[in-house]
Amino acid sequence: MLLEGDCADTVQQARELASAFTCRIQEAGSEQRRRIHLAAVFASNFANHMWSKAQQILAADGLDLSLLEPLIEATLRKAVAIGPHRGQTGPARRGDKTVMEAHLSLLTPSQTSLYQCVSDSIISDYKHIKTDSAS
């Protein structure tokens, strides 16, 4: 729970009330909360959108998103345990253009655009790092 206030007594009262619901309480000003919300959009809304795209790809072959449940759960656990940057894997992380080209050939135009945009972002983040240890 994030708390903001301009009066120490009010913040303390809010902290006591919040502690009935959670032990994770932190003060955050308006600008911090705006950035936290932005980060939450990336972490939740965008991740959910990607799962929706994955579901569409699977459904085209009569497959169910539940096939990816262990992977989704393992990815979250790894991101929390070692950090998402360190935990990044996949063809864009490895710079594997052959696999990426094969993927692109299977996608619709809108999926291709999204795949390329996200892959380009991953490649950019890791271009200075050797790829031999990534998977």
N, CA, C and O atoms as a GROMACS GRO file, in nm:
protein
  540
    1MET      N    1   0.085  -0.116   0.000
    1MET     CA    2   0.000   0.000   0.000
    1MET      C    3   0.089   0.123   0.000
    1MET      O    4   0.187   0.130   0.074
    2LEU      N    5   0.054   0.217  -0.083
    2LEU     CA    6   0.129   0.342  -0.093
    2LEU      C    7   0.054   0.452  -0.020
    2LEU      O    8  -0.066   0.470  -0.039
    3LEU      N    9   0.126   0.526   0.062
    3LEU     CA   10   0.066   0.635   0.139
    3LEU      C   11   0.128   0.766   0.098
    3LEU      O   12   0.248   0.775   0.072
    4GLU      N   13   0.045   0.869   0.095
    4GLU     CA   14   0.093   1.004   0.070
    4GLU      C   15   0.014   1.098   0.158
    4GLU      O   16  -0.107   1.085   0.173
    5GLY      N   17   0.083   1.192   0.215
    5GLY     CA   18   0.016   1.291   0.297
    5GLY      C   19   0.108   1.405   0.332
    5GLY      O   20   0.230   1.391   0.325
    6ASP      N   21   0.050   1.517   0.370
    6ASP     CA   22   0.132   1.632   0.407
    6ASP      C   23   0.132   1.656   0.557
    6ASP      O   24   0.188   1.754   0.606
    7CYS      N   25   0.068   1.565   0.630
    7CYS     CA   26   0.063   1.576   0.775
    7CYS      C   27   0.111   1.444   0.835
    7CYS      O   28   0.054   1.338   0.807
    8ALA      N   29   0.214   1.450   0.916
    8ALA     CA   30   0.273   1.329   0.972
    8ALA      C   31   0.173   1.248   1.053
    8ALA      O   32   0.173   1.125   1.047
    9ASP      N   33   0.085   1.315   1.128
    9ASP     CA   34  -0.014   1.242   1.208
    9ASP      C   35  -0.112   1.167   1.119
    9ASP      O   36  -0.148   1.052   1.148
   10THR      N   37  -0.155   1.231   1.011
   10THR     CA   38  -0.249   1.166   0.919
   10THR      C   39  -0.183   1.047   0.851
   10THR      O   40  -0.245   0.941   0.835
   11VAL      N   41  -0.059   1.064   0.810
   11VAL     CA   42   0.014   0.953   0.746
   11VAL      C   43   0.028   0.837   0.845
   11VAL      O   44   0.012   0.721   0.807
   12GLN      N   45   0.057   0.868   0.970
   12GLN     CA   46   0.070   0.763   1.070
   12GLN      C   47  -0.063   0.691   1.092
   12GLN      O   48  -0.066   0.568   1.105
   13GLN      N   49  -0.172   0.764   1.096
   13GLN     CA   50  -0.303   0.702   1.110
   13GLN      C   51  -0.335   0.613   0.989
   13GLN      O   52  -0.389   0.504   1.003
   14ALA      N   53  -0.301   0.662   0.872
   14ALA     CA   54  -0.323   0.583   0.750
   14ALA      C   55  -0.237   0.457   0.753
   14ALA      O   56  -0.281   0.350   0.710
   15ARG      N   57  -0.113   0.470   0.803
   15ARG     CA   58  -0.024   0.354   0.814
   15ARG      C   59  -0.083   0.250   0.909
   15ARG      O   60  -0.080   0.130   0.879
   16GLU      N   61  -0.137   0.294   1.021
   16GLU     CA   62  -0.198   0.201   1.117
   16GLU      C   63  -0.319   0.131   1.055
   16GLU      O   64  -0.337   0.010   1.072
   17LEU      N   65  -0.402   0.207   0.983
   17LEU     CA   66  -0.517   0.147   0.917
   17LEU      C   67  -0.472   0.048   0.809
   17LEU      O   68  -0.525  -0.062   0.798
   18ALA      N   69  -0.374   0.087   0.729
   18ALA     CA   70  -0.324   0.001   0.621
   18ALA      C   71  -0.264  -0.128   0.675
   18ALA      O   72  -0.271  -0.232   0.610
   19SER      N   73  -0.204  -0.120   0.793
   19SER     CA   74  -0.140  -0.240   0.849
   19SER      C   75  -0.241  -0.350   0.881
   19SER      O   76  -0.203  -0.465   0.900
   20ALA      N   77  -0.369  -0.316   0.887
   20ALA     CA   78  -0.472  -0.419   0.907
   20ALA      C   79  -0.490  -0.503   0.780
   20ALA      O   80  -0.545  -0.613   0.785
   21PHE      N   81  -0.443  -0.450   0.666
   21PHE     CA   82  -0.461  -0.519   0.538
   21PHE      C   83  -0.333  -0.577   0.481
   21PHE      O   84  -0.336  -0.677   0.410
   22THR      N   85  -0.219  -0.513   0.512
   22THR     CA   86  -0.093  -0.556   0.453
   22THR      C   87   0.025  -0.513   0.539
   22THR      O   88   0.016  -0.418   0.617
   23CYS      N   89   0.134  -0.584   0.526
   23CYS     CA   90   0.257  -0.543   0.594
   23CYS      C   91   0.349  -0.467   0.498
   23CYS      O   92   0.456  -0.420   0.536
   24ARG      N   93   0.307  -0.457   0.374
   24ARG     CA   94   0.387  -0.387   0.272
   24ARG      C   95   0.330  -0.247   0.254
   24ARG      O   96   0.241  -0.223   0.172
   25ILE      N   97   0.383  -0.154   0.332
   25ILE     CA   98   0.336  -0.016   0.332
   25ILE      C   99   0.455   0.074   0.305
   25ILE      O  100   0.562   0.057   0.364
   26GLN      N  101   0.435   0.169   0.215
   26GLN     CA  102   0.545   0.259   0.179
   26GLN      C  103   0.489   0.396   0.149
   26GLN      O  104   0.382   0.409   0.090
   27GLU      N  105   0.561   0.498   0.189
   27GLU     CA  106   0.522   0.633   0.152
   27GLU      C  107   0.573   0.662   0.012
   27GLU      O  108   0.684   0.625  -0.024
   28ALA      N  109   0.490   0.729  -0.068
   28ALA     CA  110   0.527   0.765  -0.204
   28ALA      C  111   0.454   0.893  -0.242
   28ALA      O  112   0.332   0.903  -0.228
   29GLY      N  113   0.530   0.990  -0.288
   29GLY     CA  114   0.471   1.116  -0.331
   29GLY      C  115   0.400   1.102  -0.465
   29GLY      O  116   0.404   0.996  -0.528
   30SER      N  117   0.334   1.208  -0.506
   30SER     CA  118   0.254   1.206  -0.628
   30SER      C  119   0.336   1.166  -0.751
   30SER      O  120   0.292   1.084  -0.831
   31GLU      N  121   0.454   1.224  -0.766
   31GLU     CA  122   0.538   1.191  -0.882
   31GLU      C  123   0.582   1.045  -0.878
   31GLU      O  124   0.581   0.978  -0.981
   32GLN      N  125   0.619   0.996  -0.761
   32GLN     CA  126   0.656   0.853  -0.749
   32GLN      C  127   0.537   0.764  -0.783
   32GLN      O  128   0.553   0.664  -0.853
   33ARG      N  129   0.419   0.799  -0.736
   33ARG     CA  130   0.300   0.718  -0.763
   33ARG      C  131   0.266   0.716  -0.911
   33ARG      O  132   0.220   0.615  -0.964
   34ARG      N  133   0.289   0.829  -0.980
   34ARG     CA  134   0.267   0.831  -1.126
   34ARG      C  135   0.363   0.735  -1.195
   34ARG      O  136   0.324   0.663  -1.287
   35ARG      N  137   0.488   0.732  -1.151
   35ARG     CA  138   0.586   0.642  -1.211
   35ARG      C  139   0.557   0.496  -1.173
   35ARG      O  140   0.578   0.406  -1.254
   36ILE      N  141   0.511   0.475  -1.052
   36ILE     CA  142   0.472   0.340  -1.011
   36ILE      C  143   0.355   0.291  -1.096
   36ILE      O  144   0.353   0.175  -1.138
   37HIS      N  145   0.259   0.379  -1.121
   37HIS     CA  146   0.145   0.342  -1.205
   37HIS      C  147   0.193   0.307  -1.346
   37HIS      O  148   0.148   0.208  -1.404
   38LEU      N  149   0.284   0.386  -1.401
   38LEU     CA  150   0.339   0.358  -1.533
   38LEU      C  151   0.408   0.222  -1.533
   38LEU      O  152   0.388   0.142  -1.625
   39ALA      N  153   0.488   0.195  -1.431
   39ALA     CA  154   0.555   0.065  -1.421
   39ALA      C  155   0.452  -0.047  -1.410
   39ALA      O  156   0.471  -0.154  -1.468
   40ALA      N  157   0.344  -0.023  -1.338
   40ALA     CA  158   0.239  -0.124  -1.324
   40ALA      C  159   0.171  -0.153  -1.457
   40ALA      O  160   0.133  -0.267  -1.484
   41VAL      N  161   0.155  -0.051  -1.541
   41VAL     CA  162   0.099  -0.073  -1.674
   41VAL      C  163   0.188  -0.168  -1.754
   41VAL      O  164   0.138  -0.260  -1.819
   42PHE      N  165   0.319  -0.146  -1.749
   42PHE     CA  166   0.412  -0.236  -1.818
   42PHE      C  167   0.405  -0.376  -1.757
   42PHE      O  168   0.398  -0.475  -1.830
   43ALA      N  169   0.408  -0.384  -1.624
   43ALA     CA  170   0.416  -0.514  -1.556
   43ALA      C  171   0.287  -0.594  -1.563
   43ALA      O  172   0.290  -0.717  -1.564
   44SER      N  173   0.174  -0.527  -1.568
   44SER     CA  174   0.047  -0.597  -1.562
   44SER      C  175  -0.033  -0.586  -1.691
   44SER      O  176  -0.063  -0.688  -1.755
   45ASN      N  177  -0.067  -0.465  -1.731
   45ASN     CA  178  -0.151  -0.447  -1.849
   45ASN      C  179  -0.082  -0.498  -1.976
   45ASN      O  180  -0.143  -0.568  -2.057
   46PHE      N  181   0.045  -0.461  -1.993
   46PHE     CA  182   0.116  -0.504  -2.113
   46PHE      C  183   0.143  -0.654  -2.108
   46PHE      O  184   0.132  -0.722  -2.210
   47ALA      N  185   0.179  -0.706  -1.991
   47ALA     CA  186   0.201  -0.851  -1.978
   47ALA      C  187   0.071  -0.925  -2.012
   47ALA      O  188   0.074  -1.024  -2.084
   48ASN      N  189  -0.041  -0.877  -1.961
   48ASN     CA  190  -0.170  -0.940  -1.990
   48ASN      C  191  -0.200  -0.935  -2.140
   48ASN      O  192  -0.253  -1.032  -2.196
   49HIS      N  193  -0.167  -0.825  -2.204
   49HIS     CA  194  -0.188  -0.814  -2.349
   49HIS      C  195  -0.104  -0.917  -2.423
   49HIS      O  196  -0.150  -0.978  -2.520
   50MET      N  197   0.019  -0.937  -2.378
   50MET     CA  198   0.105  -1.038  -2.440
   50MET      C  199   0.047  -1.178  -2.421
   50MET      O  200   0.052  -1.260  -2.512
   51TRP      N  201  -0.009  -1.204  -2.304
   51TRP     CA  202  -0.073  -1.335  -2.282
   51TRP      C  203  -0.192  -1.352  -2.375
   51TRP      O  204  -0.218  -1.462  -2.424
   52SER      N  205  -0.265  -1.244  -2.398
   52SER     CA  206  -0.377  -1.248  -2.491
   52SER      C  207  -0.329  -1.282  -2.632
   52SER      O  208  -0.391  -1.362  -2.702
   53LYS      N  209  -0.218  -1.221  -2.674
   53LYS     CA  210  -0.161  -1.251  -2.805
   53LYS      C  211  -0.116  -1.397  -2.810
   53LYS      O  212  -0.138  -1.466  -2.910
   54ALA      N  213  -0.052  -1.444  -2.704
   54ALA     CA  214  -0.009  -1.584  -2.698
   54ALA      C  215  -0.130  -1.677  -2.708
   54ALA      O  216  -0.126  -1.779  -2.777
   55GLN      N  217  -0.238  -1.640  -2.641
   55GLN     CA  218  -0.361  -1.720  -2.646
   55GLN      C  219  -0.415  -1.725  -2.788
   55GLN      O  220  -0.459  -1.831  -2.833
   56GLN      N  221  -0.413  -1.614  -2.859
   56GLN     CA  222  -0.459  -1.610  -2.998
   56GLN      C  223  -0.374  -1.701  -3.087
   56GLN      O  224  -0.428  -1.774  -3.171
   57ILE      N  225  -0.244  -1.697  -3.068
   57ILE     CA  226  -0.153  -1.780  -3.148
   57ILE      C  227  -0.182  -1.928  -3.122
   57ILE      O  228  -0.189  -2.007  -3.216
   58LEU      N  229  -0.197  -1.963  -2.996
   58LEU     CA  230  -0.227  -2.102  -2.961
   58LEU      C  231  -0.364  -2.146  -3.012
   58LEU      O  232  -0.379  -2.256  -3.065
   59ALA      N  233  -0.463  -2.059  -2.997
   59ALA     CA  234  -0.600  -2.092  -3.036
   59ALA      C  235  -0.610  -2.121  -3.186
   59ALA      O  236  -0.695  -2.199  -3.229
   60ALA      N  237  -0.523  -2.058  -3.265
   60ALA     CA  238  -0.524  -2.082  -3.409
   60ALA      C  239  -0.496  -2.229  -3.441
   60ALA      O  240  -0.534  -2.278  -3.548
   61ASP      N  241  -0.431  -2.300  -3.349
   61ASP     CA  242  -0.404  -2.443  -3.366
   61ASP      C  243  -0.486  -2.528  -3.269
   61ASP      O  244  -0.456  -2.645  -3.248
   62GLY      N  245  -0.590  -2.468  -3.210
   62GLY     CA  246  -0.677  -2.541  -3.118
   62GLY      C  247  -0.612  -2.572  -2.985
   62GLY      O  248  -0.653  -2.665  -2.916
   63LEU      N  249  -0.511  -2.494  -2.949
   63LEU     CA  250  -0.439  -2.516  -2.824
   63LEU      C  251  -0.484  -2.414  -2.719
   63LEU      O  252  -0.541  -2.310  -2.753
   64ASP      N  253  -0.457  -2.444  -2.593
   64ASP     CA  254  -0.504  -2.362  -2.481
   64ASP      C  255  -0.387  -2.291  -2.413
   64ASP      O  256  -0.276  -2.344  -2.405
   65LEU      N  257  -0.414  -2.170  -2.365
   65LEU     CA  258  -0.312  -2.091  -2.294
   65LEU      C  259  -0.256  -2.165  -2.173
   65LEU      O  260  -0.142  -2.139  -2.133
   66SER      N  261  -0.333  -2.256  -2.116
   66SER     CA  262  -0.284  -2.330  -1.998
   66SER      C  263  -0.154  -2.404  -2.027
   66SER      O  264  -0.080  -2.438  -1.934
   67LEU      N  265  -0.124  -2.431  -2.154
   67LEU     CA  266   0.004  -2.492  -2.190
   67LEU      C  267   0.122  -2.407  -2.144
   67LEU      O  268   0.228  -2.460  -2.113
   68LEU      N  269   0.103  -2.276  -2.140
   68LEU     CA  270   0.210  -2.185  -2.103
   68LEU      C  271   0.213  -2.149  -1.955
   68LEU      O  272   0.302  -2.077  -1.910
   69GLU      N  273   0.116  -2.198  -1.880
   69GLU     CA  274   0.108  -2.162  -1.738
   69GLU      C  275   0.237  -2.189  -1.662
   69GLU      O  276   0.283  -2.101  -1.588
   70PRO      N  277   0.299  -2.308  -1.676
   70PRO     CA  278   0.425  -2.329  -1.603
   70PRO      C  279   0.534  -2.230  -1.644
   70PRO      O  280   0.611  -2.185  -1.560
   71LEU      N  281   0.540  -2.197  -1.772
   71LEU     CA  282   0.639  -2.101  -1.820
   71LEU      C  283   0.612  -1.962  -1.764
   71LEU      O  284   0.704  -1.893  -1.720
   72ILE      N  285   0.487  -1.919  -1.766
   72ILE     CA  286   0.451  -1.787  -1.714
   72ILE      C  287   0.485  -1.777  -1.566
   72ILE      O  288   0.541  -1.677  -1.521
   73GLU      N  289   0.451  -1.881  -1.490
   73GLU     CA  290   0.482  -1.881  -1.347
   73GLU      C  291   0.632  -1.882  -1.322
   73GLU      O  292   0.681  -1.810  -1.234
   74ALA      N  293   0.706  -1.963  -1.397
   74ALA     CA  294   0.852  -1.970  -1.379
   74ALA      C  295   0.917  -1.837  -1.416
   74ALA      O  296   1.013  -1.794  -1.351
   75THR      N  297   0.866  -1.771  -1.520
   75THR     CA  298   0.920  -1.642  -1.562
   75THR      C  299   0.902  -1.538  -1.452
   75THR      O  300   0.993  -1.460  -1.424
   76LEU      N  301   0.784  -1.536  -1.391
   76LEU     CA  302   0.759  -1.442  -1.281
   76LEU      C  303   0.851  -1.471  -1.163
   76LEU      O  304   0.912  -1.380  -1.108
   77ARG      N  305   0.860  -1.598  -1.125
   77ARG     CA  306   0.948  -1.633  -1.012
   77ARG      C  307   1.092  -1.591  -1.038
   77ARG      O  308   1.158  -1.537  -0.949
   78LYS      N  309   1.140  -1.615  -1.160
   78LYS     CA  310   1.278  -1.579  -1.193
   78LYS      C  311   1.296  -1.428  -1.193
   78LYS      O  312   1.398  -1.378  -1.144
   79ALA      N  313   1.200  -1.355  -1.248
   79ALA     CA  314   1.210  -1.209  -1.252
   79ALA      C  315   1.219  -1.151  -1.110
   79ALA      O  316   1.296  -1.058  -1.086
   80VAL      N  317   1.141  -1.206  -1.019
   80VAL     CA  318   1.144  -1.159  -0.880
   80VAL      C  319   1.274  -1.202  -0.812
   80VAL      O  320   1.334  -1.126  -0.736
   81ALA      N  321   1.317  -1.325  -0.839
   81ALA     CA  322   1.436  -1.379  -0.771
   81ALA      C  323   1.566  -1.315  -0.817
   81ALA      O  324   1.650  -1.279  -0.734
   82ILE      N  325   1.584  -1.300  -0.948
   82ILE     CA  326   1.714  -1.249  -0.997
   82ILE      C  327   1.702  -1.119  -1.075
   82ILE      O  328   1.803  -1.062  -1.117
   83GLY      N  329   1.580  -1.072  -1.095
   83GLY     CA  330   1.558  -0.949  -1.170
   83GLY      C  331   1.526  -0.979  -1.316
   83GLY      O  332   1.584  -1.071  -1.375
   84PRO      N  333   1.434  -0.904  -1.374
   84PRO     CA  334   1.393  -0.931  -1.510
   84PRO      C  335   1.504  -0.912  -1.613
   84PRO      O  336   1.509  -0.985  -1.713
   85HIS      N  337   1.593  -0.817  -1.591
   85HIS     CA  338   1.700  -0.796  -1.689
   85HIS      C  339   1.792  -0.917  -1.694
   85HIS      O  340   1.826  -0.967  -1.802
   86ARG      N  341   1.832  -0.964  -1.579
   86ARG     CA  342   1.920  -1.082  -1.572
   86ARG      C  343   1.849  -1.209  -1.617
   86ARG      O  344   1.913  -1.299  -1.672
   87GLY      N  345   1.720  -1.216  -1.596
   87GLY     CA  346   1.644  -1.335  -1.629
   87GLY      C  347   1.595  -1.342  -1.772
   87GLY      O  348   1.536  -1.443  -1.812
   88GLN      N  349   1.619  -1.237  -1.850
   88GLN     CA  350   1.569  -1.235  -1.989
   88GLN      C  351   1.632  -1.348  -2.070
   88GLN      O  352   1.754  -1.368  -2.066
   89THR      N  353   1.549  -1.420  -2.143
   89THR     CA  354   1.595  -1.525  -2.232
   89THR      C  355   1.526  -1.506  -2.367
   89THR      O  356   1.451  -1.411  -2.385
   90GLY      N  357   1.552  -1.595  -2.459
   90GLY     CA  358   1.480  -1.597  -2.586
   90GLY      C  359   1.565  -1.557  -2.704
   90GLY      O  360   1.681  -1.518  -2.689
   91PRO      N  361   1.506  -1.568  -2.822
   91PRO     CA  362   1.584  -1.544  -2.944
   91PRO      C  363   1.635  -1.400  -2.957
   91PRO      O  364   1.746  -1.379  -3.004
   92ALA      N  365   1.556  -1.302  -2.917
   92ALA     CA  366   1.604  -1.163  -2.925
   92ALA      C  367   1.719  -1.141  -2.828
   92ALA      O  368   1.815  -1.071  -2.861
   93ARG      N  369   1.711  -1.199  -2.712
   93ARG     CA  370   1.819  -1.188  -2.612
   93ARG      C  371   1.948  -1.250  -2.666
   93ARG      O  372   2.057  -1.198  -2.644
   94ARG      N  373   1.932  -1.362  -2.738
   94ARG     CA  374   2.049  -1.431  -2.794
   94ARG      C  375   2.095  -1.369  -2.926
   94ARG      O  376   2.206  -1.395  -2.972
   95GLY      N  377   2.010  -1.286  -2.985
   95GLY     CA  378   2.039  -1.232  -3.117
   95GLY      C  379   2.023  -1.338  -3.226
   95GLY      O  380   2.091  -1.334  -3.328
   96ASP      N  381   1.932  -1.432  -3.204
   96ASP     CA  382   1.911  -1.544  -3.295
   96ASP      C  383   1.815  -1.504  -3.407
   96ASP      O  384   1.694  -1.524  -3.398
   97LYS      N  385   1.872  -1.447  -3.513
   97LYS     CA  386   1.791  -1.394  -3.624
   97LYS      C  387   1.718  -1.505  -3.700
   97LYS      O  388   1.610  -1.482  -3.753
   98THR      N  389   1.776  -1.623  -3.706
   98THR     CA  390   1.712  -1.734  -3.777
   98THR      C  391   1.579  -1.770  -3.712
   98THR      O  392   1.478  -1.784  -3.781
   99VAL      N  393   1.578  -1.784  -3.580
   99VAL     CA  394   1.455  -1.817  -3.508
   99VAL      C  395   1.356  -1.701  -3.519
   99VAL      O  396   1.237  -1.723  -3.539
  100MET      N  397   1.406  -1.579  -3.506
  100MET     CA  398   1.317  -1.464  -3.514
  100MET      C  399   1.251  -1.454  -3.651
  100MET      O  400   1.132  -1.424  -3.660
  101GLU      N  401   1.325  -1.479  -3.757
  101GLU     CA  402   1.267  -1.477  -3.892
  101GLU      C  403   1.162  -1.586  -3.908
  101GLU      O  404   1.058  -1.565  -3.972
  102ALA      N  405   1.188  -1.703  -3.851
  102ALA     CA  406   1.089  -1.812  -3.856
  102ALA      C  407   0.962  -1.771  -3.781
  102ALA      O  408   0.851  -1.799  -3.828
  103HIS      N  409   0.977  -1.707  -3.666
  103HIS     CA  410   0.861  -1.660  -3.590
  103HIS      C  411   0.782  -1.558  -3.672
  103HIS      O  412   0.659  -1.566  -3.680
  104LEU      N  413   0.852  -1.463  -3.730
  104LEU     CA  414   0.785  -1.357  -3.805
  104LEU      C  415   0.702  -1.414  -3.920
  104LEU      O  416   0.597  -1.358  -3.954
  105SER      N  417   0.747  -1.523  -3.979
  105SER     CA  418   0.673  -1.581  -4.092
  105SER      C  419   0.541  -1.644  -4.049
  105SER      O  420   0.455  -1.671  -4.133
  106LEU      N  421   0.524  -1.667  -3.919
  106LEU     CA  422   0.402  -1.729  -3.867
  106LEU      C  423   0.298  -1.628  -3.819
  106LEU      O  424   0.186  -1.666  -3.783
  107LEU      N  425   0.333  -1.501  -3.819
  107LEU     CA  426   0.248  -1.399  -3.755
  107LEU      C  427   0.167  -1.318  -3.855
  107LEU      O  428   0.202  -1.306  -3.972
  108THR      N  429   0.057  -1.263  -3.803
  108THR     CA  430  -0.022  -1.167  -3.880
  108THR      C  431   0.054  -1.035  -3.884
  108THR      O  432   0.148  -1.016  -3.807
  109PRO      N  433   0.016  -0.943  -3.972
  109PRO     CA  434   0.086  -0.814  -3.978
  109PRO      C  435   0.089  -0.739  -3.844
  109PRO      O  436   0.193  -0.684  -3.807
  110SER      N  437  -0.022  -0.735  -3.771
  110SER     CA  438  -0.020  -0.662  -3.643
  110SER      C  439   0.066  -0.735  -3.540
  110SER      O  440   0.134  -0.672  -3.459
  111GLN      N  441   0.064  -0.868  -3.542
  111GLN     CA  442   0.150  -0.944  -3.451
  111GLN      C  443   0.296  -0.924  -3.488
  111GLN      O  444   0.382  -0.915  -3.400
  112THR      N  445   0.325  -0.917  -3.617
  112THR     CA  446   0.463  -0.897  -3.664
  112THR      C  447   0.518  -0.765  -3.612
  112THR      O  448   0.631  -0.758  -3.564
  113SER      N  449   0.436  -0.661  -3.620
  113SER     CA  450   0.478  -0.529  -3.574
  113SER      C  451   0.511  -0.532  -3.424
  113SER      O  452   0.613  -0.478  -3.382
  114LEU      N  453   0.424  -0.594  -3.345
  114LEU     CA  454   0.446  -0.604  -3.201
  114LEU      C  455   0.570  -0.687  -3.171
  114LEU      O  456   0.654  -0.647  -3.090
  115TYR      N  457   0.582  -0.802  -3.236
  115TYR     CA  458   0.698  -0.891  -3.216
  115TYR      C  459   0.828  -0.816  -3.246
  115TYR      O  460   0.924  -0.822  -3.170
  116GLN      N  461   0.830  -0.745  -3.359
  116GLN     CA  462   0.951  -0.674  -3.400
  116GLN      C  463   0.985  -0.561  -3.303
  116GLN      O  464   1.101  -0.542  -3.268
  117CYS      N  465   0.884  -0.488  -3.260
  117CYS     CA  466   0.906  -0.377  -3.168
  117CYS      C  467   0.964  -0.425  -3.035
  117CYS      O  468   1.061  -0.369  -2.984
  118VAL      N  469   0.904  -0.529  -2.979
  118VAL     CA  470   0.953  -0.582  -2.850
  118VAL      C  471   1.090  -0.645  -2.869
  118VAL      O  472   1.179  -0.626  -2.785
  119SER      N  473   1.109  -0.719  -2.977
  119SER     CA  474   1.240  -0.781  -3.003
  119SER      C  475   1.348  -0.675  -3.018
  119SER      O  476   1.458  -0.690  -2.965
  120ASP      N  477   1.318  -0.568  -3.090
  120ASP     CA  478   1.415  -0.459  -3.106
  120ASP      C  479   1.452  -0.398  -2.972
  120ASP      O  480   1.568  -0.365  -2.949
  121SER      N  481   1.355  -0.384  -2.883
  121SER     CA  482   1.382  -0.330  -2.750
  121SER      C  483   1.473  -0.424  -2.671
  121SER      O  484   1.566  -0.379  -2.604
  122ILE      N  485   1.446  -0.553  -2.679
  122ILE     CA  486   1.531  -0.651  -2.609
  122ILE      C  487   1.672  -0.648  -2.667
  122ILE      O  488   1.770  -0.643  -2.592
  123ILE      N  489   1.683  -0.652  -2.799
  123ILE     CA  490   1.815  -0.648  -2.864
  123ILE      C  491   1.892  -0.524  -2.820
  123ILE      O  492   2.011  -0.532  -2.790
  124SER      N  493   1.825  -0.411  -2.816
  124SER     CA  494   1.889  -0.286  -2.775
  124SER      C  495   1.940  -0.294  -2.631
  124SER      O  496   2.049  -0.245  -2.601
  125ASP      N  497   1.863  -0.355  -2.543
  125ASP     CA  498   1.903  -0.365  -2.403
  125ASP      C  499   2.023  -0.456  -2.382
  125ASP      O  500   2.096  -0.440  -2.284
  126TYR      N  501   2.045  -0.552  -2.472
  126TYR     CA  502   2.150  -0.652  -2.451
  126TYR      C  503   2.260  -0.647  -2.556
  126TYR      O  504   2.346  -0.734  -2.557
  127LYS      N  505   2.260  -0.547  -2.644
  127LYS     CA  506   2.357  -0.546  -2.754
  127LYS      C  507   2.502  -0.537  -2.706
  127LYS      O  508   2.593  -0.576  -2.779
  128HIS      N  509   2.525  -0.488  -2.587
  128HIS     CA  510   2.660  -0.474  -2.534
  128HIS      C  511   2.704  -0.597  -2.453
  128HIS      O  512   2.816  -0.601  -2.402
  129ILE      N  513   2.615  -0.696  -2.440
  129ILE     CA  514   2.642  -0.813  -2.356
  129ILE      C  515   2.663  -0.935  -2.446
  129ILE      O  516   2.591  -0.953  -2.544
  130LYS      N  517   2.762  -1.018  -2.412
  130LYS     CA  518   2.784  -1.141  -2.487
  130LYS      C  519   2.658  -1.227  -2.478
  130LYS      O  520   2.591  -1.229  -2.375
  131THR      N  521   2.626  -1.298  -2.585
  131THR     CA  522   2.504  -1.376  -2.589
  131THR      C  523   2.526  -1.524  -2.564
  131THR      O  524   2.429  -1.600  -2.564
  132ASP      N  525   2.649  -1.569  -2.543
  132ASP     CA  526   2.673  -1.712  -2.532
  132ASP      C  527   2.616  -1.775  -2.406
  132ASP      O  528   2.600  -1.897  -2.403
  133SER      N  529   2.585  -1.699  -2.304
  133SER     CA  530   2.529  -1.757  -2.181
  133SER      C  531   2.377  -1.744  -2.173
  133SER      O  532   2.316  -1.798  -2.081
  134ALA      N  533   2.317  -1.674  -2.267
  134ALA     CA  534   2.171  -1.656  -2.264
  134ALA      C  535   2.103  -1.777  -2.327
  134ALA      O  536   2.161  -1.848  -2.409
  135SER      N  537   1.978  -1.798  -2.285
  135SER     CA  538   1.902  -1.907  -2.345
  135SER      C  539   1.773  -1.860  -2.403
  135SER      O  540   1.697  -1.940  -2.457
   0.00000   0.00000   0.00000
